[in-house]
Amino acid sequence: MPHAAIVAIIAALVLWSPWTAAADEAEEATVTWSVTPSAASGPDGRTRIDLSADPGTSVTEHLAVRNLSTEDATFSLSAADGYYTANGRFNMLGASEKSVDAGTWITVAPSVEVKAGETAVVAFTVDVPQNATPGDHAAGVAASVVSSGTTANGTQVGVESRVGFRVTTRVAGELSPALDVSDLSATYETSWNLLQPGTLTVAYNAANAGNTTLSVIDSVNAIDTEQGALLPGEERELRVTDVEAWPLGILTVDVVVEGLVPGEDLASAPTTQQMMVWAMPWPHLLCVLAVMLIVFALLMGRRRNRRRIDSLVAQAREDGRREAEVA
């Protein structure tokens, strides 16, 4: 197989992993690998693990580390609390950050050695504390390697490259989805193209005040937008942009925001608000003003021409009268 094809296959396998994290300014690691959920017999096609458990119980799961490189490698294994980034991607806390929730429930071997081109399956346990609160608790499990790299200024550094997947545990008990929406605002931008409408932008802050993961969905003037997920306790500033609207002086903006529990027939109470936004049709007004000025100038020109012609006619008559008197 050509070298370029091998590289393309490896790249595709790495990008298939649910999420990855690495230092941006350093050289890439020479080891390439993937990490997926697994059964005891091998990878089972899942991209994440969703568990349901009672407080005080323990669940055994598996992960599969596949070494896509041409050399043997030892991978460090770890677990940590999970979170969603500002752009809605799932990640887990770094090694220097302390986990306080589901990341502390997972016990996994500290490392695993995987021969080149092979896959190793590793068992791990999720021990739910007796006092765990009902609802969703997210963590991540990852395999990582440390490689040497060089920053932009030439400094040698050790770079931890990490690949993993999400483990969400739903602790039995009453589910209480709740979404707090605050700081709602709307602005309007006029288009200087007379044949195109302007655009509305709506911004707000959404905070998950319940105990379940919520997928935030908003509606601005009946246009729906999916804004990604929030874990319990998370909040994010969200925006809806490029909502087309014609400038009619004052616009009424109807906003509805709610959180849906993924995979469940549950939702938070929707937040509904109606706002008024100034949307002055300045380009159209300027165009009308320009037309009025042109019409006015034409009328004034016609009036001046008519006066000039009347003056010439009167002068001609006067000249004719004078010539007649002389004769």
ZIVEN-V789512 format. One record per pair of residues at least 24 apart in sequence whose ideal C-beta (glycine too) atoms are under 7 Angstrom apart, sorted by the first residue. I is the first residue (numbers start at 1). J is the second residue. Records with the same first field share a line. If there is no record, write none. Layout:
I=J, J
//
This chain:
10=68
13=68
17=163
18=47, 48, 165, 166
19=89, 90, 91, 164
20=162, 163
21=91, 162
22=159, 161, 162
23=149, 159
25=151, 152
26=149, 150, 151, 157, 159
27=149, 150
29=145, 147, 161
30=147
31=69, 73, 145
32=68, 69
33=65, 66, 67, 68, 75, 143, 163
34=66, 68, 163
35=63, 65, 142, 143, 163, 164, 165
36=64, 165
37=63, 165
38=62, 63, 64, 121
40=121
42=119, 121
47=165
48=165, 166
49=167
50=168
51=126, 168, 169, 170
52=170, 172
53=128, 169, 171, 172
54=172
55=128, 129, 130, 131, 132, 171
56=128, 130
57=128
58=125, 126, 127
59=125, 126
60=123, 125
61=124, 126
62=121, 122, 123
63=122, 124, 141
64=119, 121
65=112, 114, 119, 120, 122, 143
66=119
67=114, 115, 116, 117, 118
69=116
70=116
71=116
72=113, 115, 116
73=114, 145
74=111, 113
75=111, 112, 114, 143, 144, 145
76=110, 111, 143, 144
77=108, 109, 110, 111, 112, 122, 143
78=142, 144
79=103, 106, 108, 139, 140, 141
80=139, 140
81=139
82=138, 139, 140, 166
83=231, 234
84=228, 229, 230, 231, 234
86=236
88=228, 229
90=166
92=139, 140, 142, 164
95=160
101=137
102=137, 138, 139, 169
103=139
105=129, 169
106=139, 141, 167
108=141
126=167, 169
128=169, 171
132=171
133=171, 211
134=171, 172, 173, 174, 175, 211
135=170, 171, 175, 211, 212, 232
136=168, 170, 211, 212, 213, 231, 232
137=169, 171
138=166, 168, 231
139=167
140=164, 165, 166, 167
141=165, 167
175=211, 212, 266
176=210, 211
177=210, 212, 214, 259, 261, 266, 267, 268
178=209, 210, 268
179=206, 208, 209, 214, 216, 258, 259, 268
180=207, 209
181=206, 257, 271
184=255, 273, 275
186=253, 275, 277
187=277
188=251, 277, 278, 279
190=247, 282, 283
192=283
194=283, 284, 287
197=244, 245, 246
198=245, 247, 279
199=241, 242, 243, 244
200=243, 245, 253, 277
201=239, 240, 241
202=240, 253, 255
203=237, 239
204=238, 257
205=235, 237
206=230, 235, 236, 238, 257
207=235
208=232, 233, 234, 235, 259
210=268
212=261
213=261, 262
214=259, 260, 261, 268
215=259, 260, 262
216=257, 259
217=258, 260
218=255, 256, 257
219=256
220=253, 255
221=253, 254
245=279
247=279, 280, 281
248=279
249=279, 280
250=276, 278, 279
251=277, 279
252=276
253=277
//
